[in-house]
Amino acid sequence: MVLGRMSPMTKVALVGYGYWGPNLLRNFYETPNCEVLYCCDKDTSRLKLVRKRYPSVILTSSFTDILKDEEVDAVIIAVPNKLHYKMAKQVIEAGKDVLIEKPMTLTAKEARDLTTTAKRKKRIVMVDHVFLFTQAVRKLKQIIDSGKIGEIVYIDSVRVNLGLFQKDSNVIYDLATHDISILKYLLGKDPNTVSCTGKSYFGRYEEVAYLHLDYPGKMSCHVHVSWLSPLKVRRMMIVGTKKMVVYDDVETSEKIKIYDKGIMVDGLKGAPKKARLVRVGYRSGDIWSPHTDIVEALSVMSKEFVEAVEKRKEHFSNGKFGQSVVNVLEKATISSKQRKAIRLI
């Protein structure tokens, strides 16, 4: 991309038209001030599907064609995880901005290299942590930042379903990526340590995992992810000193519920300090659900990526953010294999 160019349109290329590619293409195709110039996939049968719906898009099975085309401002990487680093780096080195499907890379070292290369080449890197672009998660952040629920004590998150088994990564990289990115966005900080118990029952990679994250202070988070569940659950419970919140993404309308519940703790008068005797009381008040607009997350994401490219403005879900998420995922996987807590900071 040439800075200060006169053209009002940001021209993008999509690489990978598999599971997530059709959703990305549809949303970028409908994004204002954006033109999808190319769709690339090695499977030519997949490209035939693109021709039917998007006749103006150039179809190619050559990634090199996209890298060489000076008209392409940005490239969307929606390929298998193991290819993210190599292809994204080629895009950056070619002088183009890049959007990478989650997770950013498979190792923190690769993520750091992409971030460093992008800074050197003055390129925009953004990671498609899709839940960060949902109205529910953004409302959740507003609630936390407002102080209405008080100081966060702990967070419990469950993300389970039956499948989809991945060929090149475990359930931690596949599902826990969402929870880790949401926690990073909501809390604005990284955990000190991670401990993880993961199990593989049918294949090479962990299909079930339990992650425990300790943050500065006393706050902790617990994340349960699984490909082996009869039910689809997408629920996060946030316990604060004033109120409690449940975010359930499976709910169609009331995704967030705020509970005016909690405990009241008083020291017993006359009791020796060393005894630490306390009286615990319980508070139970109203339950309410704040309104959230119904907007497709990928529509928000595509618009914000185009805006970042046009204004040369780093998005919060940038390379450093993606690198932080990958660091937790990598250390969690190591913890699962070594059966011990791993420090992150």
N, C-alpha and C positions, 0 to 999 in steps of 0.2 A: 504494500500500500504506500502511496505517496502522500505524505502529510500535506494537508491543505488542498487536496484535490477538489475540483469544481463539481464533480458528479454527485448528485444527492442520493444516489443508490449505493448501498453496500452490497457488493457481489460476493456470494458465498458458494462454497462447494461442500456437498455432503459425501463423506467416504464411509460406506457401509450401509446397506439397505436390508439389514436382517431383522432382528426382533424390535429394536428401538428406532431404527432408521425411518420407517414410514411415519411415525409420530413426529419426529424431528423435521422431516421434509414438509409435511403438511403445515406445521406451525410456522416454519421459516418462510414457506411459500406465501402464507397469508400475512406475514409481518410487514407493516408499512416501511417504506424506504429500504427495502431489502429485495434483492433479486437472487434466486437460486440459479446459479449458472450451470453447475455440474451435479450429477449424481454418479458416484463411482462404486462399483462392486465387481469382484472377480466372477461372481455367478451371473452370467448373462441372462439367465431365466428370471432373476430378480429384477433386472433392469427393464425387462419387457413389461413388468407391472407398473413401472414408473411411466413408461411411454403412454400408457392408456390414460393416466390421470393428469400427467404434467407434460404435455407435448412440447413445451418451449424449453424444457431442461435438457441440456446436453448430456448424453449417456456415454460413459466410458468405463473400461475395465483397467485403465492405466492410471495409477496414482501419479506417475511422473508427468502426465499431461497437465494435471492440476497444478503441480509444483512449478511448472514452466510457464504457465499462463499468467501474465502480468495483470490481467484484468481481475483475477481472483484476489479479493481483499482478505478473506478469512476462510478457514477450513473447519468443518465440523467432523470430529473423529468419533465414529460409532462402530468400532471394530472390536474383536475379542480383546480382553484385558491385556494379554501378553504383548499386543502390538501397539498399545497406547504410547509408550515411551518413544519407540523408534520412529513411528509415523509423526507424532507431535513434534519431535525434534527436527525432523526433515521440513515440516511446515514452517517452523520458526526460523530455521536457517535459510529458508527460501524467502524470508522477509514478509511472511503473512501471519495474521493473528489466528488464534486457534481456540476452539471450544472442544473440550474433551469429556466424553461420557464418563461417569463415575465407575470405579475409582480412577483417580488421575493416572496412577501407575501402580505397579506391583511392589515397588520398594521405595523407601524414603530417599535413598541415594538417587534414584532415577528422577523422583519428583524435584529434589533440590537442583539437579542438573538442568531440568527444564526451566525452573524458575530463574536460575542464574543466566541461562542462555537467552531467555526472553528479555531479561533486564538489559543484557548486553546489546541485543538486537532491537530493543525498544518496541517489543511486541506485546500485545494483550494476550494473556492466558486466562481462560475461565473454565471452571469445572461444572458440569451439569449435575449438581446435587439437587435433584428435582424437588424434594420436599421443602427446600429453602425458598421455593418460589410459590408455595401454596399460601392461600390467604389464612388458613388455620394456623400454620406455624408462625407466620408473621404477626398474627393477632396474639399468639401465645407469648411472643417476645415482648410485645407492647405491655401485656399484663404483668410479666415478670419485671420489666424495666420500670413500671409505674410504682412498684413496691407494694402493690395491693395484697400480695400473698406473703409478704414479709421476707425474711431470709430463708433461702432454700436449705432444707435439711438433707433430703435425699431424693433421688429420682429413680423410678423403676420403669423399665421399658421392655415390651414384648413384641417381637416381630416374627411370626411363624406362619407357615403354610405348607402345603404339600407340593414340593418342587419349587421352582424349576432348577434341576441340578445343573451346575456349571461345569464346563469341560476343563477350564484352566484356572479355577480359583475355588476357595472354600466358601462356606456359608458366612464366614466373618466378612470377607471381602464383598460378597454379594449383598447380604442383608444388613449386617451391622454397620456398613458404610453409611446407610441412611441415619441410623441412630447417632453415630459418632458425629456426623456433620450437623445434625439438628442440635445436639448438645453443645458443640462448638459455637454454633450460631446463637443459641439462647444464653449461654453462660459467658461467652467471650473469652474463654480461657481453656487451657489444656489440662488434662489430669497429670498428677505427679507420677502415679504408678498404674499399671494395669495387670490384672491376673485373670487368666482365662482357662476354663476347662472345656475342651472340645472333643468330640467323638466322631469317628468315621465307622459306619456300619456296613456300607454297601460299595464304597469306592475308595479312591485315593485321598480325597479331601474330606475335612470335617463337614458333617451334615447338620450337626447340632453343636451349639456353643453357648457358654455362659460367661459373660465378661463382667468383671468388677473393676470399677474405676474409682480411684481415690483422688480427690481434688484438694487444693490448698485449704486449710482449715479442717473442719470436721465433715464437710459435705462429701457424699459418695453417690455413685450411680451404678445400677445393675442392669445389664442388657442380656436378654435371652433371645437367641435367634435359632431358627430351625427350618429345614426343608422337609421334616418328617412330622407334620402335624395334620390331623384330620380337619382342623379349623383354620381359617385365615384370621389372624389377630394382628392388629396394628395399634397398640395402645401404649401410651406413656402417662405415668402417674407422677405428678410433681407435688411433693409435700413441703409446705412452707410453714413458718412460725405463726402466720396469721390465718392463712387459708390453704386449701388443697385444690389441685387442678387435675382433671383427667382429659387427655387429648386422645380421641379415638378416631383414627382416620377411616375406619370402615363405616362409621356412621355417615349417612347421606346428608343430614342437615345439621344436627347439633353435635358437631365434632369436638367442641370444647365445653366442658362443664366445670364450673367453679363451685366448690363446696365450702361453705362457711363453717368448717369443722376444725377442731383442734383440741389440744390439751392445755390445762393450766396446772403448773407445778409450783407448790409452795413448800418452803422448809417448815417442819413442825416446830412450834415454839417450845423452848425448853429442852430440846433434844441436843445432845452433844454434837459439836461440829464434825467430829471424826465418824459419828454414826451415819451421817448423811441421810437421815430419815426425811422423806418428803411425802406430801399429800398431793395426789394426782386427781384433777377434776377434768371433766370432758365437756366440750362446748359443741353444740349441734345447732346450726342455723339454716339459712336458706340455701337452695341450689339454683343457680341460674346459668344460662348459656348465652354468651355474647354472639351477636350477629356477625357472620363472615360472608363476604360476597362469593358467589360461585363463578370462579374464573379458572380456566385451565392453566395449570402450572407451567407447562411448556410454552404456552403463549406468552406468559410473563417473562419466562427465561429468554426466549428468542428476542423479544423486544429489548430487554436489558442488555443482552449481548451486543446487538446492533448499536445500541446507544453507547456502550463502552467503546466499540470500535470507532464510531463516528467522532466521539468527544475525546478519544485517547484517555479514557478514565478507567482506572482499576476498579473492578467490581469486588464486592466483599468476598464472593466465592472465586477468588483468584488463585494463582499458583501457590502462594504461601498458605492459603486456607486448605487447598487440596493436599499440599505437602504435609500439613499438620494432621489431617485425617488419615492419610496413608501411614504416617508414623505410628499412630495408635493401632491401626489394623495389622501392621507388620509386627509390632511388639506383642500384640495379643496372640498372633499365630505362634510366635516364638515361645510365649508363656505357656500356650497349650501343649507344645511339644516338650518343653523343659520342666513343666509342672511347677513353676515358681513365678512369683510376682516380678515384673520387669519395670525398672524406672524409665520414665519418659523425659524427665527434665533434670 
